[in-house]
Amino acid sequence: MGFFSKILAKLGIGNDEAKAAPAPTAAPGAPGAAPAAPPPPKPVALVDVVAQLEQRAAANPQKLNWRTSIVDLLKLLDIDSSLDARKELATELGCPADLMGDSAKMNMWLHKTVLAKIAANGGNIPKELLD
C-alpha cells in the first residue's frame, strides 16, 4: 500500500472497488446464447472529506489547520507527518526535484497535490483549495 493510499483509506475513499465481487461469468446455456454483459462501472462516490476533517480538527486538542498545512492534514488523519514521511509522499506523487530540497516549497506543492488527488478520487475539496 502506497503512502497516498493510506490517506485515501483513512478518508474512506476507494474501498468499494477493492471489495467488489468479480464479474459473473456467462452460465452455460443454449448454443449461440450471448454471454451476459458486464455490469456498468459504478460512478465515484463523493466522500464528505471536509466534514470528516473539520470534525477531527474540532476533536483534536491541537489547533490544526488542514486547509493550509500538509503536516496538520496528516496529523488529523493520524498518519506520520515527519519530514521523511512527507518526502516519501512527495516522491510517490512525483514532486519536482527542484522542490524536494526546500521543505517549505515541497510542503506547499504536496498540500495542493494531495488535496487535488483526494478530489480526483471522490473527495469534496473546496474549489478555493484547489486553485
N, C-alpha and C positions, 0 to 999 in steps of 0.2 A: 504494500500500500504506500503510495507516494505521500509526501507531506501535504500537498493540496487536497488529496483525497481525504485526509484526516479532517481538514476544515469542513469539507462538504458533509462528511459523516456526522460531525458534531452538530451541524445545522439541519440534519435530516434530509439532505438533498442527494438524489441519485440512488437511493436504496431500493427503489421499486424494480429497476432493471436487473439488479443482481439477484433478486428473489423471484424473478419471473420464471414461470414454468416453461420448459421447452415447447416449441410449437408441435401440435399433434401431427402425426404422420397420417397419410390417407389410409383409411381402412380398406382392406381388400374388398372389392365389390365386383359388380358385373364387368365383363370385359368391355373396355372402351370407356369406362367411367372416369371422369376428370378428377384429379386429386383435389382435396379440399384446399381452398385458398388460405394463405396465412392470415392471421388477424392483422388489422391495420395497426400501424405504430401508435403508441399512446402519446398524446401531447405531453410536453414537460409540465409537471405540476408546479404551480407557483408556491413557493415557501415563504412565509412571512418572516424573513430574516430580521427586518427592522424590529418587529415586536419581540422576537427572541432576544436580540442583543440589548434592547432597551430594558427588558425585564431582568436580564443577567446583570446589567450595569446598575440598576436600582437595588438589586440584592447584594451587590458587592461592596464591602467596606471601603475599598479604594475608590477614588474618583477616577474612573476610566472612561476615556472618550474614544470609542471605536470608530467614530466618524472621521477622525483625523490622524489616528495613530495605529500603525500596524502592530506595535507592541501591545497596546491596550486591547486591540481586537483579538490577538492571540491569547492574551491573559483571560479575557472573558470566556473564551472557548476552552480554557484550561489546557492549552497547548503550549509547549516550550517556546518562549519568546526570546531566548538568548540570541546574541549576535550570530553564533554558529548556526543555530536553527534557522534564523532569518536568511543567512547566506545560503543554506541548503535549499530553502524555499525559493529564493531568488534564482538560484541556478536551475532548479527544476522548471521554473516558469520562463526561463530564457532572458533574464536580466542582461542588458548590455554590459560588456566587460568594463567600459569606462565608468559605470556607476558603482560597480562592485567594490572599488577601492575607497569610496566615500560613503560611510554608513548612512548619513543623513539623506543623500540623494538616492541611495539604494532603498531606504525605508519609504521615501515618498513614492518612488516607482512601484515598489512592492505593494503598498497600500492601495494605490489606484488599480493595479493589475489584479490583485486578489478580489477587490470589490467587483471589477468588471467580469472576472471569471465566475464569481458567485452568481451575478446577474445572468450570465450566459447559460448557467446551469439551472435556472429557475428561481433564483432568489430575488426578492423585491428590493433592490437597492435604489434609493432615491436618485433621480437623474442628476441633481446637482453634485452628487459624489462621484459621478462617472465622467464628468467633463474634465 
